[in-house]
């Protein structure tokens, strides 16, 4: 199919007027893309632009590239967040052991404290700091 699409057979011939710099760009990208001729580059460029106009912002051509970049950035962010959550969990576990070894709470007091903590975090949308708690006590 691609061979038929780029074959010159049966194609009408017409001329195109471009500025010198546009011809130079055509020649440069024909070489960079290792196309057979300037005609192939121009046909591909016209196909791309027509597809762009048909699809309003060329979803066919741009979406895969953008999707790849966004997926990569999201993956990097997820990995960074996962590492930070792991470190935070280790510190929380460490502190829980220190507090448990230092103070001998009974289970009812701990349950009450957990309920209070959940309510405070919900009411502050997670922006509660240790300083806020010390000011309240």
Phi, psi and omega in degrees: 000312180297321179299316179296321183296323184263359179289142180278350183296135176074007180266132176293151180256136177212163180254156180230136177256122178230157175292162180302316181295329177291318176298319179298317178297318178302313181295317181299312182285334173298318178289313182301320182272359179055046177275160183291325184203169175299324178302319179298317179297314182295318177299316179297320180295318179295316178301316180300312183294320178297317178297321177301313181293320180294320186262007179052089180086015171053059179300327182299324185262321188271328185302313180301320179293313179295319179300319180295315180295314181296316180300320179295316180295318179296317179299315178300316180295317178300316180297318180295317179296318180298318178296317180294320178295322177298313180298318179296319180295319177299314180296319179296319178298317178300311180297321179299320178294319179298313180295317181296322180286330183278314183245137180259086178279149171271161187298325179295319179295320178294319178298317179297318180295322178296315179299316177301316181297316179299315180296318179295316181294319178297317184290336180256006180057034176081008182263013181288135178244167178300321178301320178300319181292316180296325178293328182283333186279000000 
